[in-house]
Amino acid sequence: MTTSTASPSTASDSAAEPVSTWMETEDFDELDAILEDLRSRYDETPQWEFCEGFMAAVICSRRPIAADEYLSVLLGLPAEGEEADDETGSFADDAQRERFVALWNRRWSEVETALDSEVNSLEDEDCYHPEVMDIRGAVAEMPLEEQAAFKNEALPAFAQVWALGFMFAVESWPDEWTAPRDKDAAKWLDGALQAIVAMSEDDTGTPEVSPLSEEGTPSTSIARLNAFGEAIWAVYDLRELWKTLGPKVETIRKEATPGRNDPCSCGSGKKYKKCCGA
């Protein structure tokens, strides 16, 4: 995983307190362990990298989405008042849920702060650095006998799972990602989303570099690495776009009021002024 260096702030609507320390490797390991435990009861529980992409999309969403709403979608939790079953996710107990939410809120604060910071380079320590893994690189560095276990598996490309998590959130709330009427803004939205969609696809190029280590085994094409940079800037664009436009304003349609001498709409046969308009 990469390690974010952004300074955190208060996290969304989940009432998290500001934190004074940044997320460390041990914190992400703890999140992974909680998700693995959830997966023992609900096998569709995602990996953290997927959650990371999902979180970024929710932060960028045009409408602020409540924590209970988005965590239910992400983790498959039962609706309020319903009991967990084989088709829903569930925490082991309240303590586990509280710990997950606390760690989630800390990471949310880091990501939100990074996306609201003015950065000029992806190398900037305040830039958003997604927590992603290089699975192909990790397998390539295993002993040959261990690599054999992955021989027939379709390993995800670098940052592919992150992008899939991002687009899952977009697809879960399509109304919040509908193109605005302004043509320039709509073009801006489409271009940014296309950059992330590109990362959700496979890397079919020749492995040339290790994305997370200068000395690692080449596992990623240079084109893929460049596309990843474009996807990060796309997230910044989406955050700025929806902050600029603000939440959608619902159109209020008022029913036409009959004229005073028109027949009343209630069907009484009387004139409106003598009936409901009296």
N, C-alpha and C positions, 0 to 999 in steps of 0.2 A: 504494500500500500504506500501511497504517497503520504506526506504529513503536511497538513495545512499550517500556515504560520499567521493566518489572519487573527486579529484580536477580536474576541467575541463581544456581543452586546445582548440585550434582552431578546428572548426568542418569541416571536409571533404571538398567537393568541393563547398559548398554552400556559400562560402565567408563570413562566420561568424567571428566576432571579438572574441578574447579570452574574457572569462567572469571571473569576480573576485568573484562571489558568486555562491554557489551551489544551485541546485534546492530544493525548499521547498514544503511542502504539498500544499500550496496555488498555486504554479506554476502548479502542476499536476492537481489540481482542475480546473484551468483555461483551461488547455488542454482538460480535460474532457468536459467542457462546450462548447468549440469550436467544438469538435467532435460531441457532442449532437446536436448542431445547424446544422452542416453539415448533420447529420442523418435525420433531419426534411425535407431535400430536396432529400436525397439519402439514403435509408434505409439500404444499405449494408456498410455504413461507419463503420469501426471497433471501438471497445473500445480501450482505451489507452494500456491496457496490451498486446493486439494483436500487436499494433504499436511498443511497447517496444521490443517484440521478433523479429519483422520484422527489426527494426533498428539494432539490434545486428547482424543479419545475413548479412545485407547490409555492415556493417562495416567490417565483416569478409570475405566478398566476395573476390574472387581472383582478379577480375578486379574492379577498382574504378568505381562506378556507379554514374552518374550525378544525382543531386537532382531532377531536373525536371522529369527525367526518373522514379526514384523510387517512388516519391510522386504521380505521375499519376497512377502507379500500385497500390499503397497502398490505395489511397483515391478515385480511380475511376474518376480522373479529366479528362476533355476532352483534346484531343490532341491539340497541339499549332495551333491556327487559327480556331479551332472549337468552337461552342457555346455549353454551358451546356444544357442538356435536362433531361428528367425523368430517363435516363439510365446512367447518369454521376453525379459525385459529383461536388460541387461548393462552394466556400467561399461566404459569404454574401457580402463582398467588399474587396478592396485591403488592407484596414487596418487590417481586420481579418486575411487575408492570411499572411501579414507581421508579425503579432503577433504570429501566429502559427509557422511560420518558425523560428522566433527568439527563441521561447521556444524549438522548435525541435533542433535547433543548440546547445543550451546550454546543453540539455540532451545528444546529440551526443558527445559533447566534454567530458562530464563526462564518458560516456561509453567507448569511445575510449581511454581515459587516463587510465581508470581502466584496460582495456584489454591489454594495453601496459606496465602495471606496473608488477614488479616481486612480487608476493604474494605467501606465503607459507601456508596460511590457509584461509578458507572461512570467518573466523572471522576477518581477517585483514581489517582495515578500508579503505584500498586502493583497496580491492577486488570489483569486479563487483557484485552489488546487484540489480537484476532486480526489476522493479516496478511491483509487482504482488499482486493480491488480494485473500483473502481466502473467497470466496463466501459462501461456505458451512458453514464455521464457523460463518460468519456474520448472516446467516439465522437462525442458531441454537441458537443464542443469542437473537433473536427477541421474543417478547411476542407471546404466542401460537396462538392468533387470527391473528397475522400478518404472522406467519409461514404458516398458512393454505393457503395463496395465492400462495405459492411455492410448495404445496404438490405434484402436478403432473408435475412439471418442472424438467428437467434433468439439474441439476446445474453442472457447470464445476468443475473438480477437481483442487486442488491447482497447480498453474502454468501451467495448461493445455492450457489456451488461449495464454499464452506467447510462449509456444512451437509451437502451431499452427501458430502463426505469424511468428516465425522463419522459419518453414518449408514452409510457403507460399512464402517467399522470395527465398528460395532455389529452389522451384519448378518453380518460375517465371523466373529464369535465369539458366536453367539447364546446359548450356554450361560452366558457371563459376564454377560449382560444379561437373563437370565430373572427375572421378577418374584419378589421374595421372598415368603415365606408371610405375613409380617406385612402386614395390610391397609393400614395407614397408610404403611408403607414402599413397598408396591406402588403405591399412589396417588401417592406422591411421585415414584417412578420414571417412571410413565406421564406425569404432568404435565410433567416435565422433558423427556422425550423428545419429547412432542408439540410443545413450544416450539421444538425444533430441527427437527423434521419440517416445521413451518410455514415455516421459513426455506429449506427445500429446494424449496419451491414458488415459482411465479412471483409477481412483484409486479405485479398488474393495476391498482393504484391510479393516480391521476393524479400524475405527477412534481411534487413540491412543493419538495424540498430537495436539496442536494448533500450526501451523507453524510460526505464527507471534506474538504470545503472550504466555508467560509462564503460564499465568492464564486464557487463553481463553478456550472455550469449545472445546474438542477434535473433530477434523474434518478431520484429515489426518493420514494415516498409517505411521508408522516409515519407512517402505520400500519406500514409496513415498518420504518422506523427504530425505532419503539417495539418492534416484534416482535424486532428484533435485540438490543435491550437485554434483553428477556425471555430470549432464547436464551443470552446471556452468563451471566445469573444461573442459568439452568438447568444450565449446565456446572458452576458452583460447587455447585449442589445435588447433581449426580451424583457429583462428587468427594467431597463430604461423606457422601453416602449409603453408597457402597461402602467408604469408610474406616471408617465407623461399624460396618457389618455385617461387614466383613472377608471374606476368601476363603471360598467355599463349603466346607463340611465334608462330605466324601464319606461316605455311609452304608455301613458295613461290615456285610455280611450274612453271618452265620455259619450254616453248614449245621447242621441239627439232628442231634445225636448220638443214635444208637439207645440204648435202655435196655439194661442189661447182659443181660437175659434175652430181648431182642428178636432176631429173625433178623438176622444180619449183612447190611449193605447191599451187601457184595461179591458176594452170591449164592451163597455156599458151602453154604448150608443149615444152617450151625451157628449157635449162639447167639453174639451179639456178644462176650460175655465169654470165649467159647472160641475166638474167631477174631481179628478185627482189634483187638478191645478187650483182648486178653490182655496 
